[in-house]
Amino acid sequence: MRNFSFLLPLFLFISTYINAQEATIEGIILDENDVPVPGANISYTNGGTQTNENGYYELNFPANQEVVLTITYVGFKKIETTISPITANKKVELNFVLKTDVEQIGTVTITGNRNNRVEGITTISPETIRKIPGANAGVENLLKTLPGVTSNNELSSQYAVRGGNYDENLVYVNEIQVYRPFLIRSGQQEGLSFVNTDMVRNVEFSAGGFQAKYGDKLSSVLDITYRRPVDFGASLDLSLLGGSASIENVSENGKFSGIAGIRYRDNSLFVNAKETETNFRPRFADAQTYLTYQFSEKFELSFLGNIAINQYDYEPLTRQTNFGTISDPMALLIFYEGQEQDQYETYFGAFKATYEVSDNYTTKLIASAYNTQEQEYFDILAQYRLGEVNTDIGGENVGEVEFSEGVGSQLTHARNDLDALIFNLQHLGTITEEDHKIDYGIKYTHEDIRDRVREYEIIDSAGFSIRPPFDDFQNNQPYEPYDAQIAPYNNIRAFNETQINRFQAFAQWSYKTEIDSAEIYINAGARTHVWNISGENIESNTQQVTSVRGQLAWKPNWEKDMIFRLSGGLYYQPPFYRALRDSTGAVRPEVKAQKSTHIVLGNDYSFKLGGRPFTLVSEAYYKSITDVNPYTIENVRIRYRARNNAEAYAYGLDLRLNGEFVPGTESWVSFGYMKTEENIDDRGYIARPTDQRLKFAVLFQDYVPAIPALKFYLNMVYNTGLPGGSPSYADPYDYQTRLRDYRRADAGFSYVFADRNNQHPEGHWLNRFKELSIGFEIFNLFDNQNAITNTFVRDVYSQNLYSVPNYLSPRVFNLKLSMKF
């Protein structure tokens, strides 16, 4: 028998060599604001490593076998992912993003990663938000470039989505619902949006078909996440419109972190450029902070706070608006006396406790309080002349009113005060088990609102006081004397003390699986809402609604990267205080929740063109709305009828092509078609106040190839005209004319001295800056005359009623300086 013992050392050597074969992965660990995370742990069963101060790591592990990789860092959710086998001696780059709120579980295939777009959520980069020019720059400025989102007032942060109004949009910051003031009636009074873009880490937006975990509104959800600092940082932005500053830091042990920002805004640059000559003193300022403390790996406490003080002093002097046609030019010339003094103070604070009971169960408790104290005081006398305009181009008086066809005056008076306190207590929970996920929540809300309304309007035309257009009024003068007291044309007096208690609960189930190599995502949920309305001289009323919602997404195993979505359900919107108050100022507790059956069919197609990534998002939608509470819009103020006496519908198509039109930049083109109508008291369908049929929008970023530090930004929107509204007490069925089309382009130019791609050496004066740029902005680049509403003026002689457009701001220039440390 032969002796093979000499081969044993050879087998041992070969076995040891094979087992010692390794592969390598390397990359960078970032947070969701693309900031490197130093000290993050990357490990597998038999080894691990940490990221350096730049967030970089390199890890060796056995080749040719699956490895379960775990990435952890204090304050962030861990990532557990399976790495498919890698051949020996091969190095692969894998970059990960740590998140604070979202569990990340999945399988990484080295041949490529696919984006999860199953929920139909639009994600907007915070950097894009900060760079794109706009008269009211911020998150809402970019939302208005998305299909299905409309707004025709550049000084307002309000927006309408797919036929809804400004009150039908949910806004969350770190899962905490935020509110806006009640009495605002003009975009130029708003000042600042709640969202501070200097603090934003992530922006997600859904224009419809959203999940049951979100509250009871009919139109959209804006979900904002503020970032958690990982190092010291500061920023400063200055412009002719105001400025903002922020500072952030983290403790040495990494447990405590905080970010704070202050903002100031002055809209006089826009208002002074309008047709109305005024003395205008706006003061809009706020301070905001987000603090977190990590008590342990399982328990965290955070605080979100905001104080906003907005003062608006307005003293109009004169105004001349030319309108009509070339053959029949008209002008409205107004001389004013009096002033308006408004003040809006809001205070908001919220605590959020997060406890990770186990790897599969996370629970949260959120308590928030919101207080707004608002006053709206004005006495303005407007004496007007309506007449023909001199069209002699060579004459000295060209453009002036030569012959008056109508003379009159209007006195408006208001002493409106509102004090609202809203308290919320909410519990949220998330349970995960393999591919299943269950979210649930319960919420209690108490609203205490004290509201005093004192408004009147007196119209005088050629010495005669015009009475309210009531049906029972008859004037047989001079044959019969009329000896009744003089009554204002419009008069509202009311004092309301209203308390609303709400109980809400939801539960939803999410499931992800594969069928024939196609990914399937299912989400189904339900929520219920019970509310009680009571108060002084109000009969207590309790109502309840229950809604169901669902989403289905299918990602076939095609060569083309496509996702198909179907979502919708039953959506309710229980009345908020504004929807309970009718035109007389009285609160009507019997007002029911508006109900909408909503269906959305969507498709995402991701592809590469010229080696650059693009995504085409298409969505078709239909809404059937019942128990509608009709309303009118005056600038940005909504006036409800406080009756559920209408039904409505909305349908449309939204398209958005997003991608790198210029390498390294994000741009998109949007198109939307939408039609929405309502039927009041079975009188037939007419256009709703937000019926804006066509929309085109472009958001474009570019740079000069030879000078990459010189950048260009363009924000361009075209909307067809909205319904022009109707005079007070008028029948909307008699006034279905539209405003002119809305056309606006804002352009920005900036030169970047320093950023993350252009750092300067030690000792250089620019080395202290992480980012430094100076910019020049042109608002309303083509100087288009856009109108927001109509002023209705009567011609005494012909008895004609003219709708005179109220124009928005013309072309305005701005300088901007931005820096980060």
Number of C-alpha atoms within 10 A of each C-alpha: 3 4 6 7 8 8 10 10 10 11 11 11 12 12 11 11 10 13 11 13 15 19 20 18 17 16 16 22 28 20 20 18 19 12 16 22 22 20 19 24 17 21 19 16 10 8 10 16 16 20 21 16 12 14 19 19 23 19 19 16 21 20 21 14 13 12 19 14 17 17 22 17 19 17 24 19 19 21 21 18 16 17 17 17 15 22 15 16 13 11 16 13 12 14 13 13 18 25 20 15 14 12 18 14 14 13 14 16 13 13 6 6 9 9 8 10 17 23 19 28 18 15 13 17 16 18 13 18 21 17 18 24 29 24 22 23 19 24 25 20 24 20 21 23 25 27 26 27 22 27 25 28 23 23 23 22 24 22 21 23 26 31 28 22 22 19 20 18 21 21 21 18 18 16 15 20 17 15 16 15 15 17 22 20 15 15 18 21 24 25 26 23 18 19 20 22 21 26 23 21 20 19 20 16 20 20 25 25 27 26 23 27 18 17 24 23 22 31 26 23 24 20 21 22 20 21 21 26 26 19 16 14 15 18 19 19 19 17 18 15 17 16 18 21 19 21 20 22 18 20 14 9 9 16 16 21 23 21 24 21 22 20 21 20 20 22 23 18 15 20 20 14 15 17 17 19 17 19 14 19 15 21 19 23 21 23 19 21 21 24 19 22 19 18 12 12 14 15 17 19 18 19 18 21 18 21 17 22 19 21 20 21 17 19 19 20 16 17 17 19 16 19 16 14 8 8 7 10 16 25 22 24 20 21 17 21 14 16 18 17 16 21 21 23 19 21 17 20 19 20 19 20 17 19 17 18 11 10 13 13 16 20 19 18 18 20 19 21 19 21 21 21 19 22 21 21 17 20 19 18 21 21 19 22 21 25 21 20 22 18 17 10 9 7 9 9 13 13 18 17 22 15 13 17 16 20 22 21 19 17 18 17 19 20 16 20 19 21 18 21 18 19 18 18 17 19 17 20 18 20 16 17 11 10 12 14 17 18 20 20 19 17 18 18 18 18 20 19 19 16 18 17 20 17 20 18 20 20 21 18 17 10 10 9 17 14 15 17 13 9 6 5 8 9 9 8 8 7 7 8 9 11 6 6 6 10 14 19 19 17 18 15 15 14 17 19 18 20 21 21 17 19 17 20 21 22 20 21 19 18 17 14 12 13 10 7 11 13 16 18 19 20 22 20 21 20 25 19 21 16 19 16 22 18 17 11 10 16 11 14 14 14 16 15 18 16 19 19 23 22 23 19 23 19 21 18 15 9 6 10 15 19 23 20 21 22 24 24 22 21 28 25 20 23 21 12 19 16 24 22 21 16 15 13 20 17 25 19 24 17 21 22 23 20 22 27 19 24 21 23 19 20 22 21 15 20 15 11 11 9 9 13 15 20 18 18 20 19 23 18 22 22 26 16 21 20 18 23 22 22 19 19 19 17 19 26 16 20 16 17 19 24 19 18 15 20 22 23 20 21 19 20 21 22 21 22 19 18 22 21 19 13 14 12 13 19 21 20 19 21 21 25 19 23 19 24 19 22 19 19 11 10 10 11 17 17 20 26 24 24 23 29 18 20 25 20 23 20 23 20 23 20 19 10 9 7 9 11 17 18 17 21 21 21 25 22 21 19 22 18 23 25 21 23 23 22 15 14 12 11 9 17 13 8 14 16 14 18 20 17 19 21 21 23 22 23 20 24 21 21 18 17 18 20 17 9 8 14 16 17 10 9 8 9 9 17 15 16 18 20 20 20 18 18 20 17 24 21 23 25 19 13 15 17 18 23 22 23 24 21 15 14 20 17 18 15 9 9 10 11 13 17 20 20 21 18 18 21 23 19 18 16 16 16 16 19 17 21 20 19 14
